[in-house]
Amino acid sequence: MSDCIALVPAAGHGSRFGAATPKQYLPLAGRPLLAHTLDVLCRNAAISRVAVVISPGDEWFDSFDWPQPKLEVLRVGGPSRAESVAGGLAALAADADDWVLVHDAARCCLSDSALQRLIDSLQDDAVGGLLAQPVADTVKRASPQGRVAATVPRDGLWLAQTPQMFRAGLLVEALQDAANPAITDEASAIELLGHAPRLVEGEAQNFKVTWPQDLALAGAILAARKG
């Protein structure tokens, strides 16, 4: 199997979260949230490098201790997630056949088993893919007035998660126009090239910390895993 490299875009400021400090640096179980995200990637034996992409003007990262031996810091973050990933790929200079697993900094509850399932499922795949979950709830489309405009059939609908795992060369090609607003994640960029990424079933606990109340839920999950 080709090398596996984890790439964590962490140049955002978490505007929806509403805190003065970017959410990836907020305290969670005694450490910055980002530390928990990096832990699971660094301890996976199949992953040889873990690169975190931060903004060139980041004033928080160096305030913390990051003991993970595999960790590399790339100060090439851009104004969008896709641009940060594209900048990180250029800085990594990975072989075209290496696998790159792009993982959200704010998905701090990724489990070891889900990560390994993704790697095992995709190591021989021609395209690559992503962790995702089938939609379980009834989905409503809203009208501009905030009322239900339609009920959307949920058959075949999945919620995209991360990591999203693709060959470095294919991902570089897909992100050549990283500022394209149609690119909302790596899978969507691959889709624009005409490929169909594989869906690998993830877990509800692998959610993205987006709102202040999400921190309490993440803390409870991490505490439960400890003991």
C-alpha angles and dihedrals in degrees: 000000000000119000118284117222123186117215119193117190106210104159096107127108098215095235092177090056092061099215127133090230119060108260094241088069099044115117116265122171091342097311137072113280091242091061091064091049092052094045096068093047094047095050095052107104094211093060112083100181134025115197124187117200114212134173116272087237096048108143099181109054096075091052091074137064113244106188098175106123095208094054123121124182119216114189094198102103118150137203093274137037092248092051091049091051092047091050091047092051091052091050093047093055089198123178112270091244096051117110116241118200110199111200131182113248089221095056093089097156099064107142126227090237095053091048092050091046090056093050094045093047096050106034091100098030118124094220112018128229149200146256111263141156130227112247108256101176128075108263122221127193111217128223121225086260092060095254130121110277096176145342109243117217106243097204108125094007118132133181110232118231134170153288094070110192125205139146112275094235094051092046092051089052092047093051098048087110095040092159091064106121089215088070105086097155138357093270092057090053090052090048090055087061089058098258128129112222117213120249115227115190113249134183135266090235089066092080127144116250101235109145130043092252089058090071092066091051092049090049092052091050093049092046091051091052091052095057 
